[in-house]
């Protein structure tokens, strides 16, 4: 079997242009979803099962060369995605393979069973799934009560007892707008990096999951820091439990210190819901 690292004849001919450097002909976006439990996060890691590693492996088999993709937003280990988007540049001889109606079926056959490819779409050359995104949406599910959920449990955080949703909504209002989220991200990831982000919505609503009620926290913004949404949710739950008052969120934001905010909510309750361009 030919190794995907071997350059095909048509690709080799193409590389004779531009001083021996291959020139991409087109950019494609791939919309996919995944169950996060099986993966050590999105980002490629040597010797570990990741979403990026699986998608790049599938594309490498399809295009018969090494492939690197750019994603709309990296997710941590255990976090799910309903609509993640990746972009990839391809060469003239490869365009037809991804433009074909068979591309979605082929990629689904080549990727892990916990990954589903929904769409392959040709974009303007140079399109970036990350940098061209204007809005990202996450949803976090919380189940409360005396007993844990049976069906929603793999995709929701079980919090024993009840929560004051009114207080949580009042607390969530402090997140809206352009704010510094240094208190609400993984401390190591914020060192010498900008931590201001714009959040346009933090709303809470109930959802029925196969007869089990879940409280959904919907967070929409232009971009997010490492563990930012999970720390926001963990802090809101502390308010809902009566452990903090709603205005504590404002004080935590102003502190710009990770120890000022609440806990990081478990990964399995978070879903990267959508990205808009």
N, C-alpha and C positions, 0 to 999 in steps of 0.2 A: 504494500500500500504506500502511495506517495505521501511523504511528510508534508504537512501544510506549510512548512517553512521553506519548501522548495519553490522557487519562482517559476511560474508557468511561462510558456513561450511568448504568449501575447503580452503578459505583464513585463517580461524582460525587454521586449521590443519597445513598450511604452516608456520604460525607464531610460531609454536612450535620449529622451527629450530632457530639456531643462538641466543640462549638465549632469545627467545620470540620476536625477531625482525624479521619482514618479509624481505625476500631477493628477490630483483627484478630478474626476469628471462630475461627480454629483454627491450630494449628502442625503441620507435617508434618516428618518426618525422611526423608532420602533416603540410602540406603546405596549406595555406588559404589566401583569399583576403577579403577585407571589405571596405565598404563605411564609412568613418569616421564621417560623420555629426551626426549620431544618438548616438555616443558613447562619454563618458567622458575620452577618451584616451584608450590605450591598458591595462594598469595596473589595476588590481583589486582594487576597492574602495568600502567600505561598503555602501550599500544603493544606489549605482549609477550604471548605465548601462555601462559596459566596455566590451571590446573584450575578455580579459582574463577571466572575470567572466562568460561570455556566453559559452566560449569554455570549461572551467572547469566544468560548470554545465552540459553540454552535455556529457562530458566524465564520470562524476559522475553517471549520469543516465545509461549510457551504461555499466559501470564497476561495478555499485552498491556499490560505496565507494567514499569517498572524494578524489579528484585528484588535484594536482598542476602541472602546466606546466612551462617550461622555454622558453622564446621567443628569437628570433634572435636580435630584437631591439624594444624597447618600442617606441610607437608613442603617440604624444600628442592628446588632444581632437580635433576632426575635421580633423585629418590627415588620409589619405586613405592608403591602402596597396594593391598592386597587388600580391605580393608573400611574405607574412610573414611566418615564420617557427617556430613551437613550438615543444618541445620534452617532452616526458613523459615516465617514467619507469612503467613497468607493471609486474605482477606476472604470474607464470606458467599457472594458470587456466584462465588467461585473454588474453593470446597471440592470441588464435584463433579468439577472437572477433575483434581485430584490424587487424589481418592478412587477414580476410575475405574480399572478394570483396564487401560485403555489407557495410563495415565500412564507406566508403565515403558517401554512400547514407544515412546511419543511422545518421551520424553526421550532414549532411545538413538538415535532417528533425528535428533535435533537437536544432539547433542553430538559432540565430536571422536571419531574412530575409536579413539583410544587411551584412551577413557573408556567404562566399562560401568556402567550403572545397574542394580542388583540388586533394589532394593525401595523402594517409596514407602509410608510408614506414617503414619497419623494419630496424633498424640500429644496429651497434655494441653496446653492453651493456655499458652504461655510456656516450653515445653520448650526447652532449649538443648543442642545437640550438644556444646558445649564444657564448660559449667559443670555439667551433669548427669552427665557421664561420671565413673565411679568407678575405672576401670582401663583402661589402654591397653597394647597389646602390639606390640612390634616384633620382627622377625626379620632377622638379617643373615647372608648366606651367604658362605663363604670356600672357594675351591678351591685345593688345593695340588698339588705334583708338579713334574715336569720340563717339562710342556707345558701351555699354557692350555686350559681347557675349550672345547668346540665349542658345545654346546647351552646350558650354564648361564652362559656368559660374560657375557651381557647383564644377568644378575641376581646375579652373584657377583664378589667380589674375588679375582683370581688372585694367590696368594702363592707364589713359586717356592720349592721345597724342601719341608720338612716342619715341623710345629709340635708342640710338647710340649703336648698337650691337657690332661694332668694338671696341669701348672703353670698353665695358663690357668684351669682350674676352681678351683684354690686361690686364684688372684688374683681371680677373679670373686666369691668369697665376701665380699670386702671391700666390695662394692657394696651388699650386702643391708641393708635397714633405712632409717631416716631419716638421710640424710647431706647434707652441703653439697657441691654439685657445681660450685662456682665454677671449679675446675681443669679441669672436663670439659665446658665449653660455650664458645661463641664469646665471647671477652673483651668485645667491644663490647656484646653483648646482656645482660651481667651488671651493667653499671654502674648503681648505685643501685636494684637490683632484688633481691628475695629469690631465693636460689639453692638452698635446701634442697628436696629431693624424697625421696619414699618409694619405694624399689624393693623389690618383693617376690620377684622371681626373676631370676636370670641363670644360665641353663643352657646347656650345649653338647651337641649330638648330631649324628650323621651322617645325611645324607639322600641318597637316590639320585635324581638328576635325569637321566632318560633315559640311564642307564648311567654317569653321571659322579657321583662322590661329592663332596658338599659338606659342610663343617662349618657347622652352623647355630648362631648365638648368639641365644638367645631372651631378650628383656628385657621384663619386666612391671613396671609401676609406676603410680602415680596420675597423674603428669604428667611432662613432660620439657622440658628447656631446649634452646635452639638448638644443634644439632649434638652434643647430649649422647650419644646412643647411638653415633654414629659415632666420637666420641672415646673412649668406653669400649672399643669394638671395636678401634680402632687401638692403644690401650694394651695390651689383652689379646694382640694379635698380637706386640707387642714382647716380652712375657713368653714367649709361645710360641716365639719365635725365640731365646730365651736372652739377649736384650739387657738385660732387667731381671729381677729376682727377683719372686716373687708378692707379697711384702709391700711392694713399691714402690707398689702401688695405694693402700695405706693412707697411705703418706707423701705421695703426690700429693693425696689427698683433704684431708689435714690442712693442706697448704700453701695451699690456696685461691688458687692462682695458675695461670693457664692454661699457663705455660711448664713447670710441674712434671709435667704429664701428657704422654701420647704424641700421635702424629699423629691427624688426623681421617681416618677410613677413607673411601674413595671412595663417592660417593652411590649409584651404581647397584647396590650390594650390599644396600641397605636396603629393607625393605618394611614399611609401616605395616600390620600384620597384622590387628588387631582392636581394638575398643573396646567396653566393657561399661557398661551403665547399671543 
